[in-house]
Amino acid sequence: MTTKKGFTTTILHSDRLTKPEHGALHKPIHTAVTYGYDDVQDLVDVFQNKKKGYAYSRQGNPTVSALEHKVTQMENGTATIAFSTGMAAIAATVLALIKHGDHILASSYLFGNTRSVFQSYMDMGLDITFVDATSIENVKEALQPNTKMLFVETIANPATQIVDLEKIGNLCEEKGIIYVVDNTMTSPYIFKPINVKASLVINSLTKYIGGHGNALGGSVTDTGLFDWSNFANIFEGFKTTVKPEVLGITQIRKKGLRDAGGTLAPEAAHSISVGSETLALRMERASNNAFALATFFEGHPMIKKVNYPGLKSHPQHDMATHLFAKYGALMSIEVDDSIDCLAFLNKLKLVIKSSNLGDTRTLAIPVAQTIFNELGPVKRAEMGIADSLIRLSIGIEDLDDLIGDFKEALG
Ligand SMILES: *Cc1c(COP(=O)(O)O)cnc(C)c1O
């Protein structure tokens, strides 16, 4: 037995454990769509889940598997399935595990597209309710006898609310509810949802894990904590062929990945794998930059409000300190009423006006006019999204250059 290595050492040396051809330091990019067997019995056994192997790349590919293994290690989980995007991972997880008549309880502070796909599922007859999950009392009140899944994010985008992750985990454990935590904003370097008893962990690999804005991807990781053997929605056919502990992940792979087909391409898996090697370094640097910038903004007379979990003024600051290794690299600010927020953004020379987050480069976007535009002014007001709200995804540039850029644009 080897002793468990540190976060970065583990990821850097993960591919070599399977001895890639010619001693390659990376898992090669396998582009084959299908895999052939000399003995047809081996192909049969792969189909019947009796033997490990690859048949058709929509539901498994060696390059993608190497990335899945890395994410599993990062999350201290038991297995991971990669998808073409974070949204594909979220849509497939619900599709695979939830049936008509079930209820999903979700945080009201959700990534916009997650909220939108949940609305589509509601239009198809699923019962989903949204609750302000920063208070455990709200969550308890909203539970129903048929609640099968509870879905939350770690740090919400754009206003950085943090739901009561720990107490919700205890509640889900007590009630036998699948607890899904979208860990995109924190990344497994800053926070491991298994520590708050998550059943499944979602990551948009597009963001911090890939980290360079050059590949889309998503994943769902089984933490091993949920008892799938008694879960009512497991397909009978799987119960006779796979072990109880992998029933959930098998169902997500078959029903969510195979049937819905949101497969991650091997080329993207390779880019994300390489990016993931420096996740810890980038998260340290970007979080430190974000902390310094949040402090700078909080002391600046032209900034009305700063939303950042690292600040003492943040409503869940103590929880963030208790649960997270760092406060992350996402924040939002409201500029003073005397400043036109779009004109201010145009004065920035270094910071890029762009959507996306988790890039190595610092990105800024006016929220009300873009990602929350579809909601309209009334809904935005209800959600506390001011017209002058700007979301910032802080990158790994040199801090003085970032502060200099904002100082000049505000001055
Ligand atoms: C971006 C994001 C997603 C979706 O990921 P894609 O890879 O863009 O599909 C899901 N959840 C959160 C919290 C995100 O920030």
The ligand as a Tripos MOL2 file, in Angstrom:
@<TRIPOS>MOLECULE
LIG
   15    15     1     0     0
SMALL
NO_CHARGES

@<TRIPOS>ATOM
      1 C1        -20.7390   27.3200  -15.7080 C.3       1 LIG1
      2 C2        -21.4940   26.6130  -14.6750 C.ar      1 LIG1
      3 C3        -22.2490   25.4780  -14.9920 C.ar      1 LIG1
      4 C4        -22.3780   24.9600  -16.4070 C.3       1 LIG1
      5 O1        -21.1570   24.5440  -16.9240 O.3       1 LIG1
      6 P1        -20.8620   24.5380  -18.5140 P.3       1 LIG1
      7 O2        -19.6000   23.7710  -18.6010 O.co2     1 LIG1
      8 O3        -20.7400   25.9700  -18.9510 O.co2     1 LIG1
      9 O4        -22.0150   23.8630  -19.1560 O.co2     1 LIG1
     10 C5        -22.9290   24.8340  -13.9830 C.ar      1 LIG1
     11 N1        -22.8790   25.2800  -12.7090 N.ar      1 LIG1
     12 C6        -22.1690   26.3740  -12.3620 C.ar      1 LIG1
     13 C7        -22.1530   26.8000  -10.9340 C.3       1 LIG1
     14 C8        -21.4540   27.0790  -13.3270 C.ar      1 LIG1
     15 O5        -20.7660   28.1640  -12.9780 O.3       1 LIG1
@<TRIPOS>BOND
     1     1     2 1
     2     2     3 ar
     3     2    14 ar
     4     3     4 1
     5     3    10 ar
     6     4     5 1
     7     5     6 1
     8     6     7 2
     9     6     8 1
    10     6     9 1
    11    10    11 ar
    12    11    12 ar
    13    12    13 1
    14    12    14 ar
    15    14    15 1
@<TRIPOS>SUBSTRUCTURE
     1 LIG1         1 GROUP 0 **** ****
